[in-house]
Amino acid sequence: MRSWVINLAETYPEIIFGGFRLEQELEWKQLFSWFWAQFRMIDGSHPVYHELSEDDRKSSIPIMIHGDEGRGLRSQAFMIESFQFVISHLGPYTTNTSG
């Protein structure tokens, strides 16, 4: 996952930063601050609220992680893990899971 994020940060940072470029730090920090304030109403017990300061949350990129176990050829077990950024490169009102 780390290599994917590094590659995206170098080639298309807008995917990571909600449509903003890396140098638009004020804008993406405001976006992430807004996101974490909204998410607190859904899950105020999330570790991000206990382990990070409000200032650190401004730099915390919200992601979703999904893992699933499957069976391949000869009933070999394997694990698939995927991730995606919660905030779309099209902005916070277009979700990455909306199709």
N, C-alpha and C positions, 0 to 999 in steps of 0.2 A: 504494500500500500504506500509506503514511504516513497519509493521510486516513482510511482504514478503521480503522487502529489508534487514531487519535485519537478517532474517533467511538465506537468500542467502549469505550475508556477512560472516556469521559464518560457513556455510557449503560448499559453492562453490563460493568463491569471484571472480573467473575467469569470471563468467557470468556478473558480474557488471563492472569489470575493463578491459574489452576488451581482455580477455585471460590471463591477468597477475594476480599474487597473490597479496594480500594486501601488503606484505612486499616488493614488487617490485615497490615501490612508484615512483621512478624516471621514470621508463618505462611508467606506466599508466598516470602519470602527463604529460609526453611528448606527449602521445597519445591524451589525452583530449585537450591539448594546440593546437596540430595540428588540431584536429576536429573543435574547435571553430574558428580557423583562416580560415579554409576552409568554414565553415558555414557562416561566415561574408560576403562572396561574394554572398551568396544566400539571406540572410536576415540580413543586417547590422543594421536594426532597432530593432532587437530582444532585449528584456529587459536585457538579460545577458551581453550585451555590454555597457549598461548604468548604470546598478546596481552593477556590479561586476568588480573588477580590473582584469587585465590580470593574476596576480598571483592567484586570487581566481578562475578564470575560469579553471585553471589547475586541480582543485579539483571538478569541476562541472561535474557530470555524465549526459551526454545527454540521455534523454528518450523521447519516444513518448507516448502520452496519447490519447485515443479514447473513446468517449462516444456515446451511442446510446440508444434511447428510444424504448420500445416495448410494446406489449400488451400480457398479460398472460390469464389465464383462467378467464372467466366472464369479459373480457375486462378490467382487472386490469392493469393499467399503471405501468411500472417498468423501471428503468434506469440501464444500464450496463456500467461499466467503466473498461477499460483495459489499461495496459501500457506495454511497452517493452523497453529494452535498445537499443539505436540506433546502438552502436558498438557491433558486435557479439563477442562471446567468441572465435571465430575462427579468429578474427582480423578485421581490418577496411575495408578490401576488400571483405569480405563475409557479405552480409546484412542479417539481421534477417527477412526481408520481401521477400527474394528471393525464398522462398519455403522451 
